[in-house]
Structures are given as structure tokens and as C-alpha cells.
Amino acid sequence: FSWDCYILFQVLDNFPVLLYILAAKTLLLCLAFAGTKIYQSKKAEAALKRQQELKRKAESNLTEECKKDD
């Protein structure tokens, strides 16, 4: 065997391990992106709730002022 063939067989021997590492890396990346997406959606939902609450308070203050004027 020449040196090149030896290296090729070494790589082929480790091929299943390399596939497991690739699969684990892919899974980690998917989980990271999913976690980021969930975080962003919850953050956006909280901001929307806050905005709706401020709008409700402003409307209720407006109706109270209208009742006081009557």
C-alpha cells in the first residue's frame, strides 16, 4: 500500500463517525434556529400585547373624559 491508500482507508474507517458528527451538527443548528424563531415570535407577541394594552388604556381614558364633560 502506498501512503495515499493508507490515508484513504483511514478516512473510510472514520466515515460513520464523520456522518454522526455531521448529523449532530445539523441537529444543533436546527434547534438553535428554532429556538431563535420561538424567542423572536414571543418577543413580537409581547410587544403587540403591550401596544394593544396602551391603546385600550388610551381609549378608556378618552371615554372617561367624554363622560366627565357631559
PDB file of N, CA, C and O in Angstrom, chain B, residues numbered from 101:
ATOM      1  N   PHE B 101       0.837  -1.209   0.000  1.00  0.00           N
ATOM      2  CA  PHE B 101       0.000   0.000   0.000  1.00  0.00           C
ATOM      3  C   PHE B 101       0.862   1.246   0.000  1.00  0.00           C
ATOM      4  O   PHE B 101       1.895   1.319   0.667  1.00  0.00           O
ATOM      5  N   SER B 102       0.421   2.195  -0.745  1.00  0.00           N
ATOM      6  CA  SER B 102       1.139   3.476  -0.706  1.00  0.00           C
ATOM      7  C   SER B 102       0.535   4.338   0.399  1.00  0.00           C
ATOM      8  O   SER B 102      -0.481   3.987   1.000  1.00  0.00           O
ATOM      9  N   TRP B 103       1.159   5.429   0.642  1.00  0.00           N
ATOM     10  CA  TRP B 103       0.735   6.335   1.722  1.00  0.00           C
ATOM     11  C   TRP B 103      -0.663   6.887   1.433  1.00  0.00           C
ATOM     12  O   TRP B 103      -1.465   7.025   2.357  1.00  0.00           O
ATOM     13  N   ASP B 104      -0.971   7.205   0.171  1.00  0.00           N
ATOM     14  CA  ASP B 104      -2.279   7.738  -0.208  1.00  0.00           C
ATOM     15  C   ASP B 104      -3.397   6.739   0.064  1.00  0.00           C
ATOM     16  O   ASP B 104      -4.467   7.118   0.540  1.00  0.00           O
ATOM     17  N   CYS B 105      -3.157   5.483  -0.233  1.00  0.00           N
ATOM     18  CA  CYS B 105      -4.169   4.458   0.028  1.00  0.00           C
ATOM     19  C   CYS B 105      -4.402   4.302   1.524  1.00  0.00           C
ATOM     20  O   CYS B 105      -5.534   4.090   1.960  1.00  0.00           O
ATOM     21  N   TYR B 106      -3.349   4.404   2.302  1.00  0.00           N
ATOM     22  CA  TYR B 106      -3.478   4.287   3.756  1.00  0.00           C
ATOM     23  C   TYR B 106      -4.350   5.410   4.316  1.00  0.00           C
ATOM     24  O   TYR B 106      -5.212   5.174   5.163  1.00  0.00           O
ATOM     25  N   ILE B 107      -4.121   6.618   3.842  1.00  0.00           N
ATOM     26  CA  ILE B 107      -4.930   7.761   4.291  1.00  0.00           C
ATOM     27  C   ILE B 107      -6.380   7.570   3.861  1.00  0.00           C
ATOM     28  O   ILE B 107      -7.293   7.853   4.636  1.00  0.00           O
ATOM     29  N   LEU B 108      -6.603   7.094   2.641  1.00  0.00           N
ATOM     30  CA  LEU B 108      -7.959   6.865   2.146  1.00  0.00           C
ATOM     31  C   LEU B 108      -8.684   5.839   3.014  1.00  0.00           C
ATOM     32  O   LEU B 108      -9.856   6.027   3.343  1.00  0.00           O
ATOM     33  N   PHE B 109      -7.999   4.755   3.388  1.00  0.00           N
ATOM     34  CA  PHE B 109      -8.636   3.752   4.242  1.00  0.00           C
ATOM     35  C   PHE B 109      -8.894   4.295   5.641  1.00  0.00           C
ATOM     36  O   PHE B 109      -9.893   3.940   6.266  1.00  0.00           O
ATOM     37  N   GLN B 110      -8.012   5.147   6.136  1.00  0.00           N
ATOM     38  CA  GLN B 110      -8.233   5.771   7.448  1.00  0.00           C
ATOM     39  C   GLN B 110      -9.500   6.620   7.414  1.00  0.00           C
ATOM     40  O   GLN B 110     -10.308   6.578   8.343  1.00  0.00           O
ATOM     41  N   VAL B 111      -9.671   7.391   6.340  1.00  0.00           N
ATOM     42  CA  VAL B 111     -10.860   8.232   6.196  1.00  0.00           C
ATOM     43  C   VAL B 111     -12.108   7.366   6.087  1.00  0.00           C
ATOM     44  O   VAL B 111     -13.129   7.662   6.708  1.00  0.00           O
ATOM     45  N   LEU B 112     -12.028   6.300   5.301  1.00  0.00           N
ATOM     46  CA  LEU B 112     -13.187   5.421   5.140  1.00  0.00           C
ATOM     47  C   LEU B 112     -13.533   4.703   6.439  1.00  0.00           C
ATOM     48  O   LEU B 112     -14.706   4.428   6.696  1.00  0.00           O
ATOM     49  N   ASP B 113     -12.539   4.396   7.255  1.00  0.00           N
ATOM     50  CA  ASP B 113     -12.802   3.775   8.557  1.00  0.00           C
ATOM     51  C   ASP B 113     -13.548   4.729   9.472  1.00  0.00           C
ATOM     52  O   ASP B 113     -14.386   4.305  10.267  1.00  0.00           O
ATOM     53  N   ASN B 114     -13.247   6.008   9.363  1.00  0.00           N
ATOM     54  CA  ASN B 114     -13.881   7.009  10.228  1.00  0.00           C
ATOM     55  C   ASN B 114     -15.141   7.614   9.621  1.00  0.00           C
ATOM     56  O   ASN B 114     -15.748   8.501  10.221  1.00  0.00           O
ATOM     57  N   PHE B 115     -15.540   7.155   8.453  1.00  0.00           N
ATOM     58  CA  PHE B 115     -16.678   7.741   7.753  1.00  0.00           C
ATOM     59  C   PHE B 115     -17.976   7.719   8.580  1.00  0.00           C
ATOM     60  O   PHE B 115     -18.660   8.742   8.628  1.00  0.00           O
ATOM     61  N   PRO B 116     -18.349   6.602   9.233  1.00  0.00           N
ATOM     62  CA  PRO B 116     -19.576   6.629  10.042  1.00  0.00           C
ATOM     63  C   PRO B 116     -19.502   7.658  11.169  1.00  0.00           C
ATOM     64  O   PRO B 116     -20.496   8.317  11.474  1.00  0.00           O
ATOM     65  N   VAL B 117     -18.347   7.796  11.777  1.00  0.00           N
ATOM     66  CA  VAL B 117     -18.184   8.789  12.839  1.00  0.00           C
ATOM     67  C   VAL B 117     -18.368  10.190  12.274  1.00  0.00           C
ATOM     68  O   VAL B 117     -19.000  11.039  12.902  1.00  0.00           O
ATOM     69  N   LEU B 118     -17.821  10.428  11.098  1.00  0.00           N
ATOM     70  CA  LEU B 118     -17.975  11.735  10.461  1.00  0.00           C
ATOM     71  C   LEU B 118     -19.441  12.023  10.134  1.00  0.00           C
ATOM     72  O   LEU B 118     -19.900  13.158  10.263  1.00  0.00           O
ATOM     73  N   LEU B 119     -20.166  10.999   9.713  1.00  0.00           N
ATOM     74  CA  LEU B 119     -21.596  11.190   9.444  1.00  0.00           C
ATOM     75  C   LEU B 119     -22.369  11.512  10.721  1.00  0.00           C
ATOM     76  O   LEU B 119     -23.261  12.361  10.707  1.00  0.00           O
ATOM     77  N   TYR B 120     -22.034  10.841  11.824  1.00  0.00           N
ATOM     78  CA  TYR B 120     -22.691  11.140  13.090  1.00  0.00           C
ATOM     79  C   TYR B 120     -22.390  12.572  13.541  1.00  0.00           C
ATOM     80  O   TYR B 120     -23.264  13.270  14.054  1.00  0.00           O
ATOM     81  N   ILE B 121     -21.151  12.992  13.341  1.00  0.00           N
ATOM     82  CA  ILE B 121     -20.791  14.366  13.705  1.00  0.00           C
ATOM     83  C   ILE B 121     -21.565  15.361  12.846  1.00  0.00           C
ATOM     84  O   ILE B 121     -22.055  16.369  13.354  1.00  0.00           O
ATOM     85  N   LEU B 122     -21.677  15.089  11.571  1.00  0.00           N
ATOM     86  CA  LEU B 122     -22.432  15.958  10.667  1.00  0.00           C
ATOM     87  C   LEU B 122     -23.909  16.009  11.059  1.00  0.00           C
ATOM     88  O   LEU B 122     -24.520  17.077  11.059  1.00  0.00           O
ATOM     89  N   ALA B 123     -24.474  14.855  11.393  1.00  0.00           N
ATOM     90  CA  ALA B 123     -25.881  14.811  11.804  1.00  0.00           C
ATOM     91  C   ALA B 123     -26.095  15.582  13.103  1.00  0.00           C
ATOM     92  O   ALA B 123     -27.078  16.311  13.241  1.00  0.00           O
ATOM     93  N   ALA B 124     -25.177  15.421  14.052  1.00  0.00           N
ATOM     94  CA  ALA B 124     -25.295  16.133  15.328  1.00  0.00           C
ATOM     95  C   ALA B 124     -25.179  17.641  15.119  1.00  0.00           C
ATOM     96  O   ALA B 124     -25.913  18.416  15.731  1.00  0.00           O
ATOM     97  N   LYS B 125     -24.262  18.047  14.261  1.00  0.00           N
ATOM     98  CA  LYS B 125     -24.081  19.469  13.969  1.00  0.00           C
ATOM     99  C   LYS B 125     -25.334  20.039  13.311  1.00  0.00           C
ATOM    100  O   LYS B 125     -25.775  21.136  13.654  1.00  0.00           O
ATOM    101  N   THR B 126     -25.904  19.297  12.370  1.00  0.00           N
ATOM    102  CA  THR B 126     -27.122  19.742  11.700  1.00  0.00           C
ATOM    103  C   THR B 126     -28.277  19.864  12.686  1.00  0.00           C
ATOM    104  O   THR B 126     -29.041  20.829  12.642  1.00  0.00           O
ATOM    105  N   LEU B 127     -28.399  18.891  13.566  1.00  0.00           N
ATOM    106  CA  LEU B 127     -29.460  18.930  14.575  1.00  0.00           C
ATOM    107  C   LEU B 127     -29.289  20.124  15.502  1.00  0.00           C
ATOM    108  O   LEU B 127     -30.265  20.803  15.822  1.00  0.00           O
ATOM    109  N   LEU B 128     -28.074  20.387  15.931  1.00  0.00           N
ATOM    110  CA  LEU B 128     -27.812  21.537  16.798  1.00  0.00           C
ATOM    111  C   LEU B 128     -28.162  22.847  16.099  1.00  0.00           C
ATOM    112  O   LEU B 128     -28.758  23.737  16.706  1.00  0.00           O
ATOM    113  N   LEU B 129     -27.798  22.964  14.839  1.00  0.00           N
ATOM    114  CA  LEU B 129     -28.126  24.177  14.097  1.00  0.00           C
ATOM    115  C   LEU B 129     -29.638  24.353  13.956  1.00  0.00           C
ATOM    116  O   LEU B 129     -30.155  25.459  14.112  1.00  0.00           O
ATOM    117  N   CYS B 130     -30.339  23.268  13.664  1.00  0.00           N
ATOM    118  CA  CYS B 130     -31.801  23.339  13.541  1.00  0.00           C
ATOM    119  C   CYS B 130     -32.443  23.767  14.857  1.00  0.00           C
ATOM    120  O   CYS B 130     -33.345  24.605  14.876  1.00  0.00           O
ATOM    121  N   LEU B 131     -31.970  23.183  15.953  1.00  0.00           N
ATOM    122  CA  LEU B 131     -32.516  23.554  17.262  1.00  0.00           C
ATOM    123  C   LEU B 131     -32.213  25.009  17.601  1.00  0.00           C
ATOM    124  O   LEU B 131     -33.047  25.702  18.184  1.00  0.00           O
ATOM    125  N   ALA B 132     -31.026  25.465  17.237  1.00  0.00           N
ATOM    126  CA  ALA B 132     -30.667  26.862  17.505  1.00  0.00           C
ATOM    127  C   ALA B 132     -31.560  27.811  16.711  1.00  0.00           C
ATOM    128  O   ALA B 132     -32.047  28.805  17.251  1.00  0.00           O
ATOM    129  N   PHE B 133     -31.775  27.510  15.437  1.00  0.00           N
ATOM    130  CA  PHE B 133     -32.643  28.364  14.625  1.00  0.00           C
ATOM    131  C   PHE B 133     -34.081  28.322  15.111  1.00  0.00           C
ATOM    132  O   PHE B 133     -34.761  29.348  15.134  1.00  0.00           O
ATOM    133  N   ALA B 134     -34.550  27.140  15.501  1.00  0.00           N
ATOM    134  CA  ALA B 134     -35.917  27.029  16.015  1.00  0.00           C
ATOM    135  C   ALA B 134     -36.064  27.816  17.319  1.00  0.00           C
ATOM    136  O   ALA B 134     -37.066  28.502  17.525  1.00  0.00           O
ATOM    137  N   GLY B 135     -35.074  27.715  18.186  1.00  0.00           N
ATOM    138  CA  GLY B 135     -35.109  28.474  19.443  1.00  0.00           C
ATOM    139  C   GLY B 135     -35.122  29.963  19.198  1.00  0.00           C
ATOM    140  O   GLY B 135     -35.842  30.699  19.873  1.00  0.00           O
ATOM    141  N   THR B 136     -34.337  30.415  18.242  1.00  0.00           N
ATOM    142  CA  THR B 136     -34.303  31.839  17.905  1.00  0.00           C
ATOM    143  C   THR B 136     -35.648  32.291  17.352  1.00  0.00           C
ATOM    144  O   THR B 136     -36.136  33.373  17.678  1.00  0.00           O
ATOM    145  N   LYS B 137     -36.233  31.457  16.518  1.00  0.00           N
ATOM    146  CA  LYS B 137     -37.534  31.791  15.932  1.00  0.00           C
ATOM    147  C   LYS B 137     -38.611  31.898  17.023  1.00  0.00           C
ATOM    148  O   LYS B 137     -39.426  32.820  17.006  1.00  0.00           O
ATOM    149  N   ILE B 138     -38.608  30.958  17.961  1.00  0.00           N
ATOM    150  CA  ILE B 138     -39.570  30.988  19.062  1.00  0.00           C
ATOM    151  C   ILE B 138     -39.369  32.238  19.910  1.00  0.00           C
ATOM    152  O   ILE B 138     -40.334  32.906  20.284  1.00  0.00           O
ATOM    153  N   TYR B 139     -38.103  32.550  20.214  1.00  0.00           N
ATOM    154  CA  TYR B 139     -37.799  33.744  21.017  1.00  0.00           C
ATOM    155  C   TYR B 139     -38.301  35.004  20.324  1.00  0.00           C
ATOM    156  O   TYR B 139     -38.911  35.866  20.956  1.00  0.00           O
ATOM    157  N   GLN B 140     -38.043  35.108  19.024  1.00  0.00           N
ATOM    158  CA  GLN B 140     -38.473  36.301  18.286  1.00  0.00           C
ATOM    159  C   GLN B 140     -39.990  36.407  18.240  1.00  0.00           C
ATOM    160  O   GLN B 140     -40.536  37.502  18.370  1.00  0.00           O
ATOM    161  N   SER B 141     -40.676  35.288  18.058  1.00  0.00           N
ATOM    162  CA  SER B 141     -42.139  35.347  17.979  1.00  0.00           C
ATOM    163  C   SER B 141     -42.747  35.720  19.332  1.00  0.00           C
ATOM    164  O   SER B 141     -43.727  36.462  19.391  1.00  0.00           O
ATOM    165  N   LYS B 142     -42.163  35.202  20.423  1.00  0.00           N
ATOM    166  CA  LYS B 142     -42.675  35.569  21.746  1.00  0.00           C
ATOM    167  C   LYS B 142     -42.414  37.041  22.048  1.00  0.00           C
ATOM    168  O   LYS B 142     -43.246  37.717  22.652  1.00  0.00           O
ATOM    169  N   LYS B 143     -41.258  37.526  21.623  1.00  0.00           N
ATOM    170  CA  LYS B 143     -40.924  38.934  21.822  1.00  0.00           C
ATOM    171  C   LYS B 143     -41.888  39.824  21.041  1.00  0.00           C
ATOM    172  O   LYS B 143     -42.358  40.833  21.566  1.00  0.00           O
ATOM    173  N   ALA B 144     -42.185  39.462  19.798  1.00  0.00           N
ATOM    174  CA  ALA B 144     -43.111  40.230  18.966  1.00  0.00           C
ATOM    175  C   ALA B 144     -44.524  40.177  19.548  1.00  0.00           C
ATOM    176  O   ALA B 144     -45.248  41.172  19.535  1.00  0.00           O
ATOM    177  N   GLU B 145     -44.903  39.016  20.053  1.00  0.00           N
ATOM    178  CA  GLU B 145     -46.236  38.874  20.652  1.00  0.00           C
ATOM    179  C   GLU B 145     -46.363  39.750  21.897  1.00  0.00           C
ATOM    180  O   GLU B 145     -47.400  40.379  22.110  1.00  0.00           O
ATOM    181  N   ALA B 146     -45.322  39.792  22.712  1.00  0.00           N
ATOM    182  CA  ALA B 146     -45.342  40.629  23.919  1.00  0.00           C
ATOM    183  C   ALA B 146     -45.431  42.106  23.554  1.00  0.00           C
ATOM    184  O   ALA B 146     -46.150  42.866  24.203  1.00  0.00           O
ATOM    185  N   ALA B 147     -44.709  42.513  22.524  1.00  0.00           N
ATOM    186  CA  ALA B 147     -44.766  43.909  22.085  1.00  0.00           C
ATOM    187  C   ALA B 147     -46.159  44.252  21.566  1.00  0.00           C
ATOM    188  O   ALA B 147     -46.661  45.347  21.819  1.00  0.00           O
ATOM    189  N   LEU B 148     -46.782  43.333  20.847  1.00  0.00           N
ATOM    190  CA  LEU B 148     -48.135  43.555  20.335  1.00  0.00           C
ATOM    191  C   LEU B 148     -49.138  43.665  21.482  1.00  0.00           C
ATOM    192  O   LEU B 148     -50.018  44.526  21.460  1.00  0.00           O
ATOM    193  N   LYS B 149     -49.004  42.790  22.490  1.00  0.00           N
ATOM    194  CA  LYS B 149     -49.894  42.860  23.659  1.00  0.00           C
ATOM    195  C   LYS B 149     -49.736  44.194  24.373  1.00  0.00           C
ATOM    196  O   LYS B 149     -50.720  44.817  24.771  1.00  0.00           O
ATOM    197  N   ARG B 150     -48.485  44.627  24.532  1.00  0.00           N
ATOM    198  CA  ARG B 150     -48.209  45.899  25.195  1.00  0.00           C
ATOM    199  C   ARG B 150     -48.847  47.049  24.427  1.00  0.00           C
ATOM    200  O   ARG B 150     -49.436  47.952  25.022  1.00  0.00           O
ATOM    201  N   GLN B 151     -48.726  47.013  23.110  1.00  0.00           N
ATOM    202  CA  GLN B 151     -49.296  48.051  22.267  1.00  0.00           C
ATOM    203  C   GLN B 151     -50.825  48.058  22.360  1.00  0.00           C
ATOM    204  O   GLN B 151     -51.436  49.125  22.436  1.00  0.00           O
ATOM    205  N   GLN B 152     -51.442  46.880  22.355  1.00  0.00           N
ATOM    206  CA  GLN B 152     -52.897  46.795  22.466  1.00  0.00           C
ATOM    207  C   GLN B 152     -53.369  47.295  23.829  1.00  0.00           C
ATOM    208  O   GLN B 152     -54.402  47.958  23.927  1.00  0.00           O
ATOM    209  N   GLU B 153     -52.615  46.977  24.878  1.00  0.00           N
ATOM    210  CA  GLU B 153     -52.979  47.432  26.224  1.00  0.00           C
ATOM    211  C   GLU B 153     -52.909  48.952  26.320  1.00  0.00           C
ATOM    212  O   GLU B 153     -53.789  49.580  26.908  1.00  0.00           O
ATOM    213  N   LEU B 154     -51.871  49.540  25.748  1.00  0.00           N
ATOM    214  CA  LEU B 154     -51.763  51.004  25.746  1.00  0.00           C
ATOM    215  C   LEU B 154     -52.909  51.630  24.961  1.00  0.00           C
ATOM    216  O   LEU B 154     -53.435  52.673  25.349  1.00  0.00           O
ATOM    217  N   LYS B 155     -53.294  51.000  23.867  1.00  0.00           N
ATOM    218  CA  LYS B 155     -54.401  51.512  23.056  1.00  0.00           C
ATOM    219  C   LYS B 155     -55.709  51.445  23.852  1.00  0.00           C
ATOM    220  O   LYS B 155     -56.507  52.382  23.826  1.00  0.00           O
ATOM    221  N   ARG B 156     -55.919  50.329  24.557  1.00  0.00           N
ATOM    222  CA  ARG B 156     -57.132  50.188  25.378  1.00  0.00           C
ATOM    223  C   ARG B 156     -57.172  51.242  26.480  1.00  0.00           C
ATOM    224  O   ARG B 156     -58.214  51.844  26.738  1.00  0.00           O
ATOM    225  N   LYS B 157     -56.029  51.460  27.126  1.00  0.00           N
ATOM    226  CA  LYS B 157     -55.976  52.469  28.196  1.00  0.00           C
ATOM    227  C   LYS B 157     -56.265  53.859  27.652  1.00  0.00           C
ATOM    228  O   LYS B 157     -56.979  54.641  28.279  1.00  0.00           O
ATOM    229  N   ALA B 158     -55.712  54.162  26.493  1.00  0.00           N
ATOM    230  CA  ALA B 158     -55.945  55.473  25.884  1.00  0.00           C
ATOM    231  C   ALA B 158     -57.416  55.642  25.531  1.00  0.00           C
ATOM    232  O   ALA B 158     -57.986  56.715  25.729  1.00  0.00           O
ATOM    233  N   GLU B 159     -58.031  54.583  25.009  1.00  0.00           N
ATOM    234  CA  GLU B 159     -59.456  54.660  24.662  1.00  0.00           C
ATOM    235  C   GLU B 159     -60.324  54.806  25.902  1.00  0.00           C
ATOM    236  O   GLU B 159     -61.292  55.567  25.904  1.00  0.00           O
ATOM    237  N   SER B 160     -59.975  54.071  26.965  1.00  0.00           N
ATOM    238  CA  SER B 160     -60.778  54.174  28.187  1.00  0.00           C
ATOM    239  C   SER B 160     -60.616  55.554  28.818  1.00  0.00           C
ATOM    240  O   SER B 160     -61.585  56.102  29.344  1.00  0.00           O
ATOM    241  N   ASN B 161     -59.416  56.125  28.777  1.00  0.00           N
ATOM    242  CA  ASN B 161     -59.210  57.484  29.288  1.00  0.00           C
ATOM    243  C   ASN B 161     -60.009  58.486  28.473  1.00  0.00           C
ATOM    244  O   ASN B 161     -60.555  59.438  29.030  1.00  0.00           O
ATOM    245  N   LEU B 162     -60.086  58.290  27.181  1.00  0.00           N
ATOM    246  CA  LEU B 162     -60.835  59.185  26.312  1.00  0.00           C
ATOM    247  C   LEU B 162     -62.321  59.118  26.629  1.00  0.00           C
ATOM    248  O   LEU B 162     -62.990  60.150  26.693  1.00  0.00           O
ATOM    249  N   THR B 163     -62.845  57.905  26.830  1.00  0.00           N
ATOM    250  CA  THR B 163     -64.281  57.767  27.133  1.00  0.00           C
ATOM    251  C   THR B 163     -64.592  58.336  28.510  1.00  0.00           C
ATOM    252  O   THR B 163     -65.660  58.915  28.709  1.00  0.00           O
ATOM    253  N   GLU B 164     -63.672  58.180  29.470  1.00  0.00           N
ATOM    254  CA  GLU B 164     -63.886  58.761  30.796  1.00  0.00           C
ATOM    255  C   GLU B 164     -63.912  60.284  30.733  1.00  0.00           C
ATOM    256  O   GLU B 164     -64.724  60.918  31.406  1.00  0.00           O
ATOM    257  N   GLU B 165     -63.036  60.871  29.936  1.00  0.00           N
ATOM    258  CA  GLU B 165     -63.004  62.327  29.788  1.00  0.00           C
ATOM    259  C   GLU B 165     -64.295  62.814  29.111  1.00  0.00           C
ATOM    260  O   GLU B 165     -64.818  63.873  29.456  1.00  0.00           O
ATOM    261  N   CYS B 166     -64.797  62.046  28.159  1.00  0.00           N
ATOM    262  CA  CYS B 166     -66.041  62.429  27.482  1.00  0.00           C
ATOM    263  C   CYS B 166     -67.216  62.393  28.456  1.00  0.00           C
ATOM    264  O   CYS B 166     -68.105  63.244  28.402  1.00  0.00           O
ATOM    265  N   LYS B 167     -67.213  61.393  29.354  1.00  0.00           N
ATOM    266  CA  LYS B 167     -68.300  61.285  30.340  1.00  0.00           C
ATOM    267  C   LYS B 167     -68.239  62.427  31.346  1.00  0.00           C
ATOM    268  O   LYS B 167     -69.275  62.923  31.786  1.00  0.00           O
ATOM    269  N   LYS B 168     -67.015  62.850  31.715  1.00  0.00           N
ATOM    270  CA  LYS B 168     -66.856  63.958  32.647  1.00  0.00           C
ATOM    271  C   LYS B 168     -67.340  65.276  32.025  1.00  0.00           C
ATOM    272  O   LYS B 168     -67.882  66.138  32.717  1.00  0.00           O
ATOM    273  N   ASP B 169     -67.137  65.414  30.733  1.00  0.00           N
ATOM    274  CA  ASP B 169     -67.558  66.660  30.042  1.00  0.00           C
ATOM    275  C   ASP B 169     -69.059  66.770  29.966  1.00  0.00           C
ATOM    276  O   ASP B 169     -69.586  67.881  29.902  1.00  0.00           O
ATOM    277  N   ASP B 170     -69.776  65.648  29.971  1.00  0.00           N
ATOM    278  CA  ASP B 170     -71.243  65.663  29.869  1.00  0.00           C
ATOM    279  C   ASP B 170     -71.831  66.117  31.133  1.00  0.00           C
ATOM    280  O   ASP B 170     -73.053  66.199  31.251  1.00  0.00           O
TER     281      ASP B 170
END
